[in-house]
Amino acid sequence: MMTALDIFRALADATRLRILALVRTMELSVGELAQVLGQSQPRVSRHVKILADAGLVERRKEGSWVFVAKGDADRVAPVLAALDAWRDGDDWAEADVARLAAVRADRAAAANAWFETHAGEWDAIRSLHIAESEVEAAMARVLGAAPIARLVDIGTGTGRMLELFAPQAKAALGIDRSSEMLRLARAKLAERGLDHAELRQADLYALPLGDAAADVAVFHHVLHFAQQPGAAIAEAARVLGPAGRLLIADFAPHDREELRAQEGHTRLGFSDDQIAAWFAAAGLVLQRDDTLEGGALTVKLWLGRKPGAQLEALAA
């Protein structure tokens, strides 16, 4: 059991106080912390380990990078409140904020460079179906404008779904296997000021969430890459609480075999019956399906819901 003495020992260093203040603002890699602090990565790593051992920060490995975020809120919130009450114009705070802005700018520049390099590939796929803006508008209509307690975007890619829906969520989490995609997403979310949205490297078949931990989950053009779509849907359903919703945006069945060969699509679209069967197996009720035609590929939206108080009231 971590004691107050352990926590205060962990904080008894100016560098560690600076690290806690920085990750309070946004999740940062060890390399980015070193850039802001003007210290070597090994030294910063040692300080991060002390804070992590005290439960004040969390470390998450993504490829060769290690990202650092605030620890459990129940432990960290009282510490931050105390620091706010005692702080009186720390000399380092203003300089750290300025250097942190440079980190944000570096992220944005890297993201822009990646998009410029890959824009042709993305445009080629998007030209095959209805405008993405219309898909996003349809998804927004399906989910509605009501507040969301916790949103999970599975296969978040560059974080577009978080950009759209995290503003109405109290908490938001984006999951992706690609560390490169997560770095791009961090840049975009930082530009939008969506600092309450977390990003984690994880597999869609093993989400880093407990049972019933979320109330909305989204697959946006992700399921056609899955080797086992039914298992991915079942895992998404596991983390949904009573009356939780799963929204899938993907393609209706098609015969564009080149997408399998050139773009890595494992499935050439899904039928309504397939999705309904997977929903039923996962304990979800198919509430609606929308068809968005236009172009060689037809986009489908499927909304499933877990049984809960709201569904029971509707059935009564």
C-alpha positions in Angstrom: 0.0 0.0 0.0 1.4 3.4 -1.1 1.6 5.8 1.8 1.6 9.6 1.9 5.3 9.5 2.8 6.0 7.5 -0.4 4.1 10.1 -2.5 5.8 13.1 -0.9 9.2 11.4 -1.4 8.4 10.9 -5.1 7.6 14.6 -5.4 10.6 15.8 -3.5 12.5 16.9 -6.7 12.0 19.8 -9.0 12.2 17.7 -12.2 9.5 15.4 -11.0 7.2 18.3 -10.1 7.8 19.6 -13.6 7.0 16.2 -15.2 3.7 15.9 -13.2 2.8 19.4 -14.3 3.5 18.6 -17.9 1.6 15.3 -18.1 -1.3 17.0 -16.3 -1.6 19.1 -19.5 -1.2 16.3 -22.0 0.2 12.8 -22.5 3.9 13.0 -23.6 6.5 10.6 -24.7 9.7 10.3 -22.6 11.6 11.9 -25.6 9.2 14.9 -25.6 9.6 15.3 -21.8 13.3 15.3 -22.3 12.9 18.0 -25.0 10.9 20.2 -22.7 13.0 19.7 -19.6 16.3 20.0 -21.4 17.6 16.7 -19.9 18.7 13.4 -21.2 16.1 10.6 -21.9 17.8 8.2 -19.4 17.6 10.8 -16.7 14.0 11.6 -17.4 13.1 7.9 -17.5 14.5 7.5 -14.0 12.4 10.3 -12.7 9.3 8.9 -14.5 9.9 5.5 -12.9 9.9 7.1 -9.4 6.6 8.9 -10.1 5.1 5.7 -11.7 6.1 3.6 -8.6 4.2 6.2 -6.5 1.2 5.9 -8.7 1.3 9.5 -9.8 1.9 8.7 -13.5 1.3 5.8 -15.9 3.8 4.6 -18.5 2.5 3.0 -21.8 4.9 1.5 -24.4 4.0 2.0 -28.1 6.6 0.5 -30.3 9.9 2.0 -29.4 8.3 4.9 -27.6 7.1 5.2 -24.0 4.3 7.6 -23.3 3.6 9.1 -19.9 0.2 10.2 -18.6 -1.4 11.1 -15.3 -1.9 8.2 -12.8 -5.2 7.2 -11.2 -7.4 10.2 -10.6 -8.2 9.3 -7.0 -4.5 9.4 -6.2 -3.4 12.3 -8.3 -6.3 14.8 -7.8 -5.5 15.6 -4.1 -1.8 16.0 -5.0 -2.6 18.4 -7.8 -5.0 20.4 -5.6 -2.4 20.7 -2.9 0.3 21.8 -5.4 -2.1 24.4 -6.9 -2.8 25.8 -3.4 0.9 26.1 -2.6 2.4 27.1 -5.9 3.4 30.7 -6.1 4.9 31.6 -9.5 7.4 28.7 -10.0 10.3 29.9 -12.1 10.2 26.9 -14.4 6.5 26.9 -15.2 6.3 29.6 -17.8 9.4 28.3 -19.7 8.0 24.7 -19.7 4.7 25.9 -21.1 6.6 27.7 -23.9 8.7 24.6 -24.7 5.5 22.4 -24.6 4.0 24.6 -27.3 7.1 23.7 -29.4 6.3 20.0 -28.9 2.8 20.5 -30.0 4.1 22.3 -33.1 6.5 19.4 -33.9 3.6 16.9 -33.6 1.5 19.0 -36.0 4.3 19.3 -38.5 4.9 15.5 -38.5 1.2 14.9 -39.0 1.0 17.3 -41.9 4.0 15.7 -43.6 2.5 12.2 -43.3 -0.9 13.3 -44.7 0.8 15.0 -47.7 2.7 11.8 -48.4 -0.3 9.5 -48.2 -3.1 11.9 -49.4 -3.2 10.2 -52.8 -3.9 6.7 -51.3 -6.6 8.0 -49.1 -8.3 10.0 -51.9 -8.3 6.9 -54.1 -10.4 4.9 -51.6 -12.6 7.8 -50.7 -13.4 8.5 -54.3 -15.2 5.1 -54.4 -17.9 6.0 -52.0 -20.1 8.8 -50.8 -18.3 11.9 -49.4 -16.8 11.2 -45.9 -18.5 14.4 -44.7 -21.8 12.8 -45.4 -20.8 9.6 -43.6 -19.8 11.6 -40.6 -23.0 13.6 -40.6 -25.0 10.4 -40.7 -23.1 9.0 -37.8 -23.7 12.1 -35.8 -27.4 11.8 -36.5 -27.5 8.2 -35.3 -25.6 8.9 -32.1 -27.4 12.1 -31.4 -26.2 15.1 -29.4 -26.8 13.8 -25.9 -23.8 13.8 -23.6 -21.7 10.6 -23.6 -20.2 9.4 -20.3 -17.4 7.4 -22.0 -16.6 7.0 -25.7 -14.3 4.3 -27.1 -13.1 4.6 -30.7 -11.8 1.2 -31.7 -9.2 1.4 -34.5 -9.0 5.2 -34.1 -6.4 5.7 -36.8 -5.7 9.4 -37.0 -8.4 10.2 -34.4 -11.1 11.5 -36.6 -14.0 10.0 -34.6 -12.5 11.4 -31.4 -12.4 14.8 -33.1 -16.1 14.5 -33.9 -17.5 12.9 -30.8 -15.1 13.5 -27.9 -16.5 17.1 -27.4 -19.8 15.6 -26.2 -18.1 12.9 -24.1 -16.9 13.3 -20.5 -14.1 10.8 -21.2 -12.9 9.4 -24.5 -10.4 6.7 -25.4 -9.0 5.9 -28.8 -7.5 2.4 -29.5 -5.1 1.5 -32.3 -2.4 -1.1 -32.9 -0.2 1.4 -34.9 2.1 3.6 -32.9 2.5 5.8 -36.0 -1.2 6.4 -36.2 -1.4 7.1 -32.5 1.3 9.8 -32.9 -0.7 11.4 -35.7 -3.9 11.3 -33.6 -2.1 12.9 -30.7 -1.1 15.8 -33.0 -4.6 16.3 -34.2 -6.3 16.1 -30.8 -3.7 18.5 -29.3 -4.6 21.0 -32.1 -8.3 20.7 -31.2 -7.6 21.0 -27.4 -9.1 17.6 -26.7 -6.8 16.9 -23.8 -9.4 14.7 -22.1 -9.2 12.1 -24.9 -6.8 9.3 -24.2 -5.0 7.2 -26.8 -3.6 3.7 -26.2 -1.9 1.1 -28.3 -3.9 -2.1 -28.0 -5.6 -4.8 -30.0 -9.2 -4.6 -31.0 -9.7 -8.2 -29.7 -8.3 -7.3 -26.2 -9.5 -3.8 -25.3 -7.7 -2.3 -22.2 -11.0 -1.7 -20.4 -13.0 -3.6 -17.8 -16.5 -5.0 -18.4 -19.3 -2.4 -18.8 -16.7 0.5 -18.7 -18.1 2.5 -21.6 -21.5 3.6 -23.0 -20.6 4.2 -26.7 -18.1 2.3 -28.9 -17.4 3.0 -32.6 -15.9 1.1 -35.4 -15.3 3.5 -38.3 -14.1 1.8 -41.5 -12.2 -0.7 -39.3 -14.1 -4.0 -39.4 -13.2 -4.8 -43.0 -9.6 -5.1 -41.9 -10.5 -7.6 -39.1 -9.7 -11.3 -39.5 -12.5 -12.1 -37.0 -15.2 -9.4 -37.1 -17.5 -11.4 -34.9 -14.8 -11.6 -32.2 -14.1 -7.8 -32.5 -17.8 -7.0 -32.1 -18.0 -9.4 -29.0 -15.1 -7.6 -27.4 -16.6 -4.2 -28.1 -19.9 -5.4 -26.5 -18.0 -6.7 -23.5 -16.9 -3.1 -22.5 -20.4 -1.6 -23.0 -22.6 -1.1 -20.0 -26.4 -1.6 -19.9 -28.0 0.2 -22.8 -24.6 0.9 -24.2 -24.4 1.5 -28.0 -22.0 0.2 -30.7 -22.0 2.1 -34.0 -20.3 0.5 -37.0 -19.6 2.3 -40.3 -18.4 0.1 -43.0 -19.1 -1.2 -46.5 -22.0 -3.2 -47.9 -20.8 -6.4 -49.8 -18.9 -5.5 -53.0 -16.6 -7.1 -55.5 -13.7 -4.6 -55.5 -11.0 -7.3 -55.2 -8.2 -4.8 -55.7 -8.9 -3.5 -52.2 -8.0 -6.8 -50.7 -4.8 -7.0 -52.7 -3.7 -3.4 -52.6 -5.2 -2.0 -49.4 -5.2 -5.0 -47.1 -9.0 -5.3 -46.8 -9.7 -8.7 -45.3 -13.5 -8.5 -45.9 -15.2 -7.1 -49.0 -18.0 -5.6 -47.0 -20.7 -7.0 -44.8 -24.4 -7.9 -45.2 -27.1 -6.8 -42.8 -27.7 -10.5 -41.8 -24.0 -10.9 -41.0 -23.9 -7.9 -38.7 -27.2 -8.9 -37.1 -26.0 -12.4 -36.3 -22.7 -11.1 -34.8 -24.7 -8.5 -32.7 -27.0 -11.3 -31.4 -24.1 -13.5 -30.5 -22.5 -10.6 -28.6 -25.7 -9.8 -26.7 -26.6 -6.7 -28.7 -29.9 -5.7 -30.3 -29.7 -4.3 -33.8 -31.6 -1.1 -33.5 -31.1 0.4 -36.9 -29.2 0.2 -40.1 -28.7 3.0 -42.6 -27.6 2.8 -46.2 -25.5 5.6 -47.8 -25.3 5.1 -51.5 -23.1 7.0 -53.9 -20.2 5.6 -55.9 -18.9 2.1 -56.4 -19.0 1.3 -52.7 -22.1 1.6 -50.5 -21.5 2.7 -46.9 -23.6 1.1 -44.2 -24.2 2.2 -40.6 -25.3 -0.4 -38.0 -26.3 0.6 -34.5 -26.5 -2.1 -31.8 -27.5 -1.7 -28.2 -27.0 -3.7 -25.1 -30.2 -4.6 -23.2 -30.7 -2.2 -20.3 -33.1 0.1 -18.5 -33.8 2.2 -21.6 -34.6 -0.8 -23.8 -36.7 -2.4 -21.2 -38.8 0.7 -20.8 -39.3 0.9 -24.6 -40.5 -2.8 -24.6 -42.9 -2.3 -21.7 
